[in-house]
């Protein structure tokens, strides 16, 4: 497998271990978690083999399974760039929101070292920071969603060998990230800094620390995922990450 495929193999295992079940479809499994039914990352069609399917056909499969499971949103994930390009206009006509991501692999040394201290923390220690960070996001205004996202973060930490790192300022934890590792692959995920503390180099410190720990764990591949339309990917490039592939998600939000 190439780097892109190895990275997705790890992410697929995380999805499968945290889901309640996988429902088969002709295009790939639908990840289902009815208890955490508001969490998009636990309820989606993983369209691994869309073939010549139209957006309407993929949406119909999502409707069939997610509707029966009581899931209000619909989401289809595509990891093939050609399929993304082909299907994006069709999903747009259906009114689905496109989300594009870059998968980045750490290949070079960073432009400069970090200047901030990072320490390893427990899930109990970082949980209040998780909750505060979620509430600063647009979707975090929905208090019924916050505990579900927290449940998903905890489930991911339990499903995969995980180390959690955080940085402090003003006597409290204000930034965090996670490192998932298995089979020589490490994923740096959930890099978050509270808004009042951004621009201080804390994300740089967390990512570089996680990369160093990934290497120390004998992972020969360390990767992360970034929004293709947002600024953090520029920071990750400075930290030695290079884009090795793109993938897409198409979302129909809750009514």
C-alpha positions in Angstrom: 0.0 0.0 0.0 1.1 3.6 -0.6 1.1 6.3 2.0 -2.4 7.4 1.2 -3.8 3.9 1.5 -1.9 3.1 4.7 -3.3 6.3 6.3 -6.8 5.5 5.3 -6.4 1.9 6.6 -5.8 3.4 10.0 -8.7 5.8 9.8 -11.0 3.0 8.6 -10.0 0.9 11.6 -10.9 3.7 14.0 -14.3 4.2 12.3 -15.0 0.5 12.5 -14.0 0.1 16.1 -16.0 3.1 17.3 -19.2 2.4 15.3 -22.1 0.3 16.5 -22.2 -1.5 13.2 -21.4 -1.4 9.5 -24.4 -1.7 7.1 -23.3 -3.1 3.7 -24.3 -1.3 0.4 -23.2 -1.9 -3.2 -20.8 1.1 -2.9 -19.2 0.5 0.5 -20.3 0.2 4.1 -22.4 2.8 6.0 -21.0 3.5 9.4 -23.8 3.6 12.0 -23.9 4.7 15.6 -27.5 5.3 16.7 -26.6 6.4 20.3 -24.3 9.1 18.9 -26.6 9.8 16.0 -25.7 13.5 15.8 -22.0 12.9 15.2 -21.3 13.1 11.4 -18.0 11.2 11.8 -19.9 8.1 13.2 -22.7 8.1 10.7 -21.9 8.2 7.0 -21.6 6.1 3.7 -18.0 5.2 3.1 -18.3 5.0 -0.7 -15.1 3.0 -1.4 -16.4 1.6 -4.7 -18.9 4.1 -6.2 -18.2 2.8 -9.7 -20.5 4.7 -12.1 -23.1 5.5 -9.4 -24.7 8.9 -9.6 -25.0 11.2 -6.6 -28.7 10.4 -6.6 -28.0 6.7 -6.2 -25.4 7.3 -3.4 -27.8 9.6 -1.7 -30.6 7.0 -1.9 -28.5 4.4 -0.1 -27.7 6.9 2.6 -31.4 7.7 2.9 -32.3 4.0 3.1 -29.9 3.1 5.9 -29.5 6.3 7.8 -33.3 6.9 7.7 -34.0 3.5 9.0 -31.5 4.0 11.8 -33.1 7.4 12.9 -30.1 9.4 11.6 -31.3 12.9 10.6 -28.3 14.0 8.5 -26.9 12.3 5.4 -23.2 12.1 4.5 -21.2 10.4 1.8 -17.4 10.1 1.9 -15.3 9.7 -1.2 -11.6 9.1 -1.2 -11.0 9.0 -5.0 -10.1 12.3 -6.5 -11.6 11.5 -9.9 -14.9 10.4 -8.4 -14.9 13.6 -6.3 -14.6 15.7 -9.4 -17.3 13.7 -11.2 -19.8 13.7 -8.4 -19.3 17.2 -6.9 -21.6 19.0 -9.4 -24.3 16.3 -9.0 -24.3 16.6 -5.2 -24.3 20.4 -5.5 -27.5 20.1 -7.6 -29.0 18.0 -4.8 -28.2 20.7 -2.3 -25.5 18.8 -0.5 -22.6 20.7 1.0 -19.1 19.7 -0.3 -16.2 19.4 2.1 -12.7 18.7 0.7 -9.7 17.6 2.8 -6.0 17.1 2.2 -4.1 14.1 3.6 -0.6 15.3 4.6 2.4 13.1 5.5 5.4 14.4 7.5 8.4 14.0 5.3 10.8 16.9 6.2 12.1 18.7 9.2 10.2 21.8 10.4 11.2 25.3 9.4 12.0 26.0 13.0 11.6 24.3 16.4 8.9 24.9 18.9 9.3 27.3 21.9 6.5 26.0 24.1 6.3 23.1 26.6 3.9 20.3 25.9 2.9 17.5 28.3 1.1 14.3 28.1 -2.3 14.2 29.7 -5.1 11.8 30.6 -8.5 11.8 29.0 -10.0 13.0 32.3 -7.6 15.9 32.4 -8.2 17.1 28.8 -12.0 16.4 28.8 -13.0 19.9 30.1 -10.8 21.5 27.4 -12.5 19.3 24.8 -15.9 20.6 25.9 -14.8 24.2 25.9 -13.2 23.9 22.5 -16.3 22.3 21.0 -18.5 25.1 22.4 -16.4 27.6 20.5 -17.3 26.0 17.2 -20.5 26.9 15.3 -22.0 23.4 15.9 -21.0 23.7 19.6 -23.9 26.1 20.2 -26.1 23.0 20.2 -25.8 21.7 23.7 -27.4 18.3 22.8 -24.5 17.7 20.4 -21.6 18.5 22.8 -21.9 15.3 24.9 -22.2 13.2 21.8 -18.9 14.7 20.3 -17.3 14.1 23.7 -18.5 10.5 23.6 -17.0 10.1 20.2 -13.6 11.5 21.3 -13.6 9.1 24.2 -14.6 6.2 22.0 -11.7 6.9 19.6 -9.3 7.0 22.5 -10.5 3.6 23.7 -10.6 2.0 20.2 -7.0 2.8 19.2 -3.7 3.1 21.0 -3.8 6.8 21.9 -1.7 9.4 23.5 -3.1 12.8 24.4 -1.0 16.0 24.6 -1.8 19.5 25.8 -0.2 22.9 26.3 -0.9 25.3 29.1 -1.3 29.1 29.4 -2.5 31.2 32.3 -2.4 28.2 34.5 -4.8 26.0 32.5 -4.9 23.7 29.5 -5.7 25.7 26.4 -4.6 23.5 23.4 -4.5 19.8 22.7 -4.0 17.1 20.1 -4.1 13.3 19.9 -1.8 10.7 18.4 -3.3 7.5 17.2 -0.8 4.7 16.4 -0.9 1.2 15.0 1.0 -1.0 12.6 3.8 1.6 12.1 1.3 4.4 11.3 0.7 7.5 13.4 -2.1 10.0 12.9 -2.0 13.4 14.5 -5.6 14.4 15.0 -7.9 16.9 16.7 -5.4 19.8 16.9 -7.3 22.5 18.7 -6.4 25.8 20.5 -8.9 27.9 22.3 -9.6 31.2 20.3 -8.1 33.5 23.0 -4.7 31.7 22.8 -4.3 31.3 19.1 -1.3 32.8 17.3 1.1 31.9 20.1 2.7 28.8 18.4 0.8 26.3 20.6 -0.4 24.3 17.6 3.1 24.1 16.3 4.4 22.8 19.6 1.7 20.2 19.9 2.1 18.9 16.3 5.9 18.7 16.5 5.7 17.0 19.9 3.2 14.4 18.5 5.4 13.8 15.5 8.5 13.2 17.7 6.5 10.8 19.8 5.2 9.0 16.7 8.8 8.6 15.5 9.8 7.4 19.0 7.1 4.7 18.7 8.8 3.4 15.5 6.0 4.7 13.2 7.5 5.0 9.8 4.5 7.0 8.6 3.0 10.0 10.4 0.1 11.9 8.8 -2.7 14.3 9.5 -5.8 15.6 7.7 -6.5 19.3 7.0 -9.4 21.2 5.5 -8.4 22.0 1.9 -10.0 25.4 2.2 -8.6 26.5 5.5 -5.3 28.0 6.7 -3.9 25.2 9.0 -2.5 23.3 6.0 -0.1 26.2 5.4 1.2 25.8 9.0 1.6 22.0 8.5 3.6 22.6 5.4 6.0 24.6 7.5 6.2 21.7 9.9 7.4 19.3 7.2 4.1 17.9 6.0 3.4 17.3 2.3 0.0 16.6 0.7 -0.2 13.1 -0.7 -3.9 13.1 -1.6 -7.3 14.7 -1.4 -10.7 13.3 -0.4 -14.2 14.6 -0.1 -17.3 14.4 2.0 -20.7 15.5 0.9 -23.2 16.5 3.6 -26.9 17.0 3.8 -27.4 18.6 7.3 -30.3 17.9 9.7 -33.5 19.6 8.6 
